[in-house]
Amino acid sequence: MPVYMEKENIAGVKIVNVHPDDHHQELPTVMGLIVLNSTKTGAPMAIMDGTFLTDMRTGAAGCLAAKYLPRKDPHAVGMVGVGYQASAGEGGQIM
């Protein structure tokens, strides 16, 4: 997932991996890493954990879909999810 920020002279990428058996090792199933580089020199500016950002983005996508894509007269919305990404949008906090 690339990013380019012209005014800040930054380009970067978020790398995401999925390892379903990691929960056996008390690790998240989905993890992310963010790498930012200078667009002027190419030098690395930051290497950051992207796991929390990935959880929040995925949780927000589900919440937005539940808010904007249902029928006009819904009586209830049911969402099924587990783990960190499910709790990121828990209780409609992002909506």
N, CA and C of each residue as an Amber inpcrd file, in Angstrom:
protein
   285
   0.8550000  -1.1620000   0.0000000   0.0000000   0.0000000   0.0000000
   0.9070000   1.2330000   0.0000000   1.0870000   1.8300000  -1.1480000
   2.0190000   2.9520000  -1.2640000   1.4060000   4.2840000  -0.8500000
   2.2830000   5.2380000  -0.5300000   1.8680000   6.6010000  -0.2170000
   2.9140000   7.5650000  -0.7700000   2.4450000   8.7200000  -1.2290000
   3.3350000   9.7780000  -1.6960000   2.7980000  11.0830000  -1.1550000
   3.6300000  11.8120000  -0.4200000   3.2330000  13.0900000   0.1630000
   4.1710000  14.1590000  -0.3880000   3.7290000  14.8330000  -1.4370000
   4.5810000  15.7690000  -2.1740000   5.1070000  16.9030000  -1.2950000
   4.2400000  17.5420000  -0.5280000   4.6560000  18.6960000   0.2870000
   5.6740000  18.3040000   1.3670000   5.5690000  17.0740000   1.8690000
   6.4730000  16.6150000   2.9250000   7.7120000  15.9110000   2.3630000
   7.7650000  15.7320000   1.0430000   8.8780000  15.0210000   0.3950000
   9.0630000  13.6210000   0.9590000   7.9450000  12.9140000   1.1110000
   7.9700000  11.5620000   1.6840000   7.2430000  10.6000000   0.7480000
   7.8260000   9.4430000   0.5790000   7.1620000   8.3330000  -0.1020000
   7.3100000   7.1180000   0.7980000   6.3430000   6.2310000   0.7620000
   6.4340000   5.0750000   1.6390000   5.5600000   3.9380000   1.1860000
   5.6420000   2.8870000   1.9600000   4.8580000   1.6990000   1.6690000
   4.4940000   1.0220000   2.9950000   3.2990000   0.4440000   3.0230000
   2.8950000  -0.3840000   4.1580000   2.8530000  -1.8250000   3.6680000
   3.5880000  -2.6690000   4.3360000   3.6530000  -4.0850000   3.9970000
   2.8140000  -4.8380000   5.0230000   1.9260000  -5.6810000   4.5580000
   1.0650000  -6.4490000   5.4660000   1.2680000  -7.9300000   5.1970000
   1.3620000  -8.7090000   6.2710000   1.4360000 -10.1640000   6.1260000
   0.3510000 -10.8040000   6.9730000  -0.0430000 -11.9940000   6.5690000
  -1.0750000 -12.7490000   7.2830000  -0.5240000 -14.1470000   7.5510000
  -0.4840000 -14.5070000   8.8270000  -0.0370000 -15.8360000   9.2370000
  -1.0550000 -16.3930000  10.2320000  -2.0200000 -17.1780000   9.7440000
  -3.1240000 -17.6520000  10.5800000  -2.7120000 -18.4300000  11.8270000
  -1.5650000 -19.0700000  11.8240000  -1.1570000 -19.8530000  12.9910000
  -0.3790000 -19.0530000  14.0260000  -0.1410000 -17.7640000  13.7900000
   0.6360000 -16.9620000  14.7370000  -0.0320000 -16.8320000  16.1040000
  -1.3560000 -16.9790000  16.1620000  -2.0230000 -16.8580000  17.4630000
  -1.5310000 -17.9280000  18.4420000  -1.0130000 -19.0160000  17.9300000
  -0.4490000 -20.0530000  18.8070000   0.8100000 -19.5510000  19.5070000
   1.4460000 -18.5550000  18.9370000   2.6560000 -17.9780000  19.5070000
   2.3670000 -16.6280000  20.1660000   1.0970000 -16.3360000  20.3900000
   0.6380000 -15.0830000  20.9800000   1.0600000 -13.8740000  20.1440000
   1.0090000 -14.0360000  18.8310000   1.2770000 -12.9580000  17.8870000
   0.0070000 -12.6650000  17.1070000  -0.1490000 -11.4360000  16.6230000
  -1.3120000 -11.1370000  15.7870000  -1.2790000 -11.9510000  14.5000000
  -2.4280000 -12.3200000  14.0070000  -2.5180000 -13.0360000  12.7330000
  -2.1220000 -12.1310000  11.5750000  -2.4900000 -10.8610000  11.6710000
  -2.1690000  -9.8740000  10.6500000  -1.2080000  -8.8560000  11.2560000
  -0.0680000  -8.6550000  10.5930000   0.9070000  -7.6640000  11.0520000
   1.2810000  -6.7630000   9.8900000   1.6960000  -5.5350000  10.2000000
   2.0900000  -4.5880000   9.1680000   3.3750000  -3.8680000   9.5360000
   4.0500000  -3.3680000   8.5100000   5.2840000  -2.6070000   8.6740000
   5.2140000  -1.4250000   7.7090000   5.5480000  -0.2270000   8.1900000
   5.5320000   0.9750000   7.3690000   6.9700000   1.4570000   7.1980000
   7.3630000   1.7260000   5.9500000   8.6830000   2.2520000   5.6400000
   8.4910000   3.5660000   4.8850000   9.1060000   4.6510000   5.4020000
   9.0200000   5.9580000   4.7580000  10.4120000   6.3790000   4.2840000
  10.4710000   6.9550000   3.0700000  11.7320000   7.4110000   2.4930000
  11.6060000   8.8460000   2.0110000  12.7330000   9.5560000   1.9860000
  12.7890000  10.8980000   1.4300000  12.6570000  10.8040000  -0.0840000
  11.8040000  11.6640000  -0.6800000  11.6980000  11.6760000  -2.1330000
  12.8480000  12.4570000  -2.7650000  13.5490000  13.2480000  -1.9630000
  14.6850000  14.0070000  -2.4900000  15.9440000  13.1500000  -2.5780000
  16.1850000  12.3440000  -1.5390000  17.4390000  11.5870000  -1.4700000
  17.2490000  10.0790000  -1.5270000  16.0440000   9.6160000  -1.2410000
  15.8010000   8.1750000  -1.1570000  16.1780000   7.5910000   0.1850000
  16.7420000   8.4000000   1.0700000  17.1800000   7.9210000   2.3810000
  15.9730000   7.5030000   3.2290000  16.1050000   6.4180000   3.9910000
  15.0040000   6.0270000   4.8830000  14.8130000   7.0590000   5.9830000
  13.5560000   7.3970000   6.2480000  13.2200000   8.3700000   7.2840000
  12.5900000   7.7100000   8.5000000  11.8840000   6.5990000   8.2760000
  11.2260000   5.9180000   9.3910000  10.8820000   4.4870000   9.0080000
  10.9710000   3.6250000   9.9820000  10.4540000   2.2630000   9.8870000
   9.5670000   2.0960000  11.1100000   8.2800000   1.8490000  10.8690000
   7.3120000   1.8350000  11.9620000   6.4380000   0.5850000  11.9040000
   5.9470000   0.1830000  13.0650000   4.9720000  -0.9040000  13.1360000
   3.6740000  -0.4050000  12.5190000   3.1090000  -1.1680000  11.6110000
   1.8590000  -0.7870000  10.9690000   0.6860000  -1.6570000  11.3650000
   0.8710000  -2.4970000  12.3790000  -0.1840000  -3.4240000  12.7810000
  -1.4100000  -2.6860000  13.3040000  -1.2320000  -1.7160000  14.1860000
  -2.3530000  -0.9650000  14.7450000  -3.0810000  -0.1950000  13.6430000
  -2.3190000   0.4480000  12.7470000  -2.9240000   1.1760000  11.6430000
  -3.7530000   0.2520000  10.7590000  -3.2350000  -0.9470000  10.4880000
  -3.9620000  -1.9310000   9.6830000  -5.2600000  -2.3430000  10.3700000
  -5.1940000  -2.5870000  11.6850000  -6.4020000  -2.9520000  12.4330000
  -7.4460000  -1.8420000  12.3730000  -7.0150000  -0.6020000  12.5840000
  -7.9500000   0.5150000  12.5790000  -8.5790000   0.7150000  11.1940000
  -7.7820000   0.6200000  10.1340000  -8.3010000   0.8100000   8.7840000
  -9.3190000  -0.2610000   8.4320000  -9.0140000  -1.5030000   8.7850000
  -9.9320000  -2.5960000   8.4700000 -11.2140000  -2.4880000   9.2870000
 -11.0810000  -2.1540000  10.5580000 -12.2690000  -1.9530000  11.3910000
 -13.1220000  -0.8020000  10.8870000 -12.4700000   0.2860000  10.4580000
 -13.1950000   1.4530000   9.9490000 -13.9270000   1.1140000   8.6540000
 -13.3130000   0.3090000   7.7990000 -13.9590000  -0.0730000   6.5340000
 -15.2580000  -0.8270000   6.8020000 -15.2530000  -1.7330000   7.7630000
 -16.4710000  -2.4580000   8.1130000 -17.5410000  -1.5530000   8.6750000
 -17.1380000  -0.6070000   9.5120000 -18.1030000   0.3360000  10.0910000
 -18.7100000   1.2410000   9.0310000 -17.8650000   1.7360000   8.1310000
 -18.3850000   2.5990000   7.0670000 -19.3200000   1.8390000   6.1330000
 -18.9830000   0.6000000   5.8410000 -19.8610000  -0.2170000   5.0010000
 -21.2040000  -0.4220000   5.6890000 -21.1920000  -0.6840000   6.9910000
 -22.4440000  -0.8850000   7.7250000 -23.2730000   0.3950000   7.7820000
 -22.6040000   1.5420000   7.7550000 -23.3250000   2.8050000   7.8360000
 -23.8850000   3.2500000   6.4800000 -23.1130000   3.0830000   5.4060000
 -23.4950000   3.6670000   4.1240000 -24.0240000   2.6900000   3.0800000
 -23.8640000   1.3890000   3.2710000 -24.2830000   0.4460000   2.2420000
 -25.5640000  -0.3430000   2.5190000 -26.1650000  -0.2350000   3.6980000
 -27.3650000  -1.0530000   3.9150000 -28.5950000  -0.4620000   3.2240000
 -29.6730000  -1.2310000   3.2800000 -30.9570000  -0.7350000   2.7900000
 -31.3040000   0.5540000   3.5310000 -32.2430000   1.2710000   2.9800000
 -32.6390000   2.5620000   3.5870000 -33.4190000   2.3970000   4.8820000
 -34.0290000   1.2190000   5.1100000 -34.8420000   1.0170000   6.3020000
 -34.3730000  -0.2000000   7.1120000 -33.0870000  -0.2760000   7.4660000
 -32.6380000  -1.4710000   8.2010000 -33.1890000  -1.4680000   9.6270000
 -33.4750000  -2.6550000  10.1110000 -33.9340000  -2.7980000  11.4920000
 -32.7800000  -3.2200000  12.3920000 -31.7900000  -3.8370000  11.8000000
 -30.6310000  -4.2860000  12.5750000 -29.4620000  -4.5190000  11.6200000
 -28.2690000  -4.4200000  12.1680000 -27.0530000  -4.7130000  11.4190000
 -26.2720000  -5.7400000  12.2180000 -25.8960000  -6.8220000  11.5880000
 -25.0940000  -7.8350000  12.2660000 -23.7030000  -7.8760000  11.6590000
 -22.6830000  -7.8670000  12.5080000 -21.2990000  -7.9490000  12.0450000
 -20.6220000  -9.0710000  12.8150000 -19.8900000  -9.8870000  12.1060000
 -19.1700000 -10.9920000  12.7330000 -17.6880000 -10.7450000  12.5330000
 -16.9340000 -10.8260000  13.6030000 -15.4900000 -10.6430000  13.4970000
 -14.8190000 -11.0320000  14.7980000 -13.5590000 -11.2940000  14.6870000
 -12.7860000 -11.6500000  15.8730000 -11.4520000 -10.9240000  15.8200000
 -10.7790000 -10.8910000  16.9410000  -9.4300000 -10.3570000  16.9820000
  -9.3740000  -8.8450000  17.0370000  -8.2000000  -8.3260000  16.7650000
  -7.9290000  -6.8980000  16.9000000  -8.7100000  -6.0550000  15.9080000
  -8.8290000  -6.5240000  14.6670000  -9.5290000  -5.7380000  13.6650000
 -11.0060000  -5.6030000  13.9870000 -11.6110000  -6.6430000  14.5310000
 -13.0220000  -6.5720000  14.8910000 -13.2440000  -5.5690000  16.0190000
 -12.3520000  -5.5470000  16.9970000 -12.5260000  -4.6330000  18.1250000
 -12.1980000  -3.1960000  17.7630000 -11.5020000  -2.9650000  16.6420000
 -11.1660000  -1.5960000  16.2360000 -12.4200000  -0.7850000  15.9330000
 -13.4810000  -1.4190000  15.4470000 -14.7180000  -0.7200000  15.1510000
 -15.8250000  -1.0510000  16.1220000 -15.4770000  -1.6510000  17.2430000
 -16.4590000  -2.1470000  18.2150000 -17.3800000  -1.0380000  18.7100000
 -18.6410000  -1.3490000  18.7550000 -19.6230000  -0.4280000  19.3140000
 -19.8920000   0.7770000  18.4340000 -19.4850000   0.7260000  17.1730000
 -19.7210000   1.8430000  16.2880000 -18.8840000   3.0690000  16.6050000
 -17.7870000   2.9040000  17.3430000 -16.9680000   4.0440000  17.7510000
 -16.4310000   4.8180000  16.5670000 -16.1360000   4.1250000  15.4900000
 -15.5810000   4.8050000  14.3190000 -16.6760000   5.5140000  13.5440000
 -17.8980000   4.9920000  13.6170000 -19.0130000   5.5900000  12.8850000
 -19.3290000   6.9230000  13.5100000
